[in-house]
Amino acid sequence: MTKWERLHQEISTCRKCPRLVEWREEVARVKRRAYREWTYWGRPVPGFGDPRARMVIVGLAPAAHGANRTGRMFTGDRSGDFLFAGLHRAGFANQGTSEHRDDGLVLKDAFIVAAARCAPPDNKPLPEELVRCAPFLDREMALLPAKVLLALGAIGWNAALVSLERSGVALPSPRPAFGHGAEWALPDGRTLVGCYHVSQQNTQTGRLTPAMFDAVMARVRALLARAE
């Protein structure tokens, strides 16, 4: 197996967090009525995208009836609908929909990781669960030639910061603060960019609009062009 295959096999078979194991498997067993004919993935979800990506998107965790059902990041839920439509408009995806693992979606120059790999109750992983999951994030990040890290939400931002710190990057004091459109230029030329999370809570209330997401994507494109 390749390094990616070995790592993703490790991720998908992890059982280190009893609370998350119990929750993800219960969701996969009980199911949502609309998906009762589905065989749920019900396991931790590996990263997804182009292994040569210069943009790495750092999310929060799989959704109970989204990635926990389909086995692919941001696939099968409204958050994914918003995210991949935006990535498609920006030229990072070959299509604007993400319904299941075999739907033909391909990312170009983009890769999606997450702070937690199991669907957590109430979408809130515990601090100790994030710590146990952190090595998976670190190992995926180490395999990617990223120039821009796009953090979705404050948890994604913090997960990216502490992963960078574990890799040897010295963080300033105070640490760079999260905000929509916030940027932190790393000493090695990479850039961390913040974006409100693509959750329904944000997109349905207008806190994050397609135009706002497109503006962040345009900035990412400019940063990548500068890094060439």
Number of C-alpha atoms within 10 A of each C-alpha: 7 7 11 15 11 10 16 19 15 14 21 17 11 16 15 11 15 9 14 22 18 14 17 25 19 13 18 21 13 10 18 14 8 8 11 12 9 13 12 23 19 25 25 28 29 27 26 20 21 19 19 14 21 21 27 29 25 28 26 26 26 29 27 26 22 23 30 29 28 27 23 24 28 28 25 22 20 17 19 23 17 22 20 22 19 21 21 17 15 17 17 24 21 16 18 18 21 25 18 18 14 9 10 12 16 16 21 18 19 25 25 22 25 30 27 30 31 33 29 23 15 8 13 13 20 14 8 10 20 20 12 12 20 20 15 21 22 19 15 21 21 13 13 17 15 21 22 25 27 26 31 25 20 19 22 26 28 19 23 27 21 15 20 17 12 13 13 9 14 12 14 8 6 6 10 16 12 22 16 19 18 15 18 16 12 16 10 8 11 19 21 23 25 25 24 23 24 24 18 16 12 14 17 12 9 11 14 20 16 16 10 16 22 15 14 21 22 13 14 22 17 11 18 18 9 10 13 6
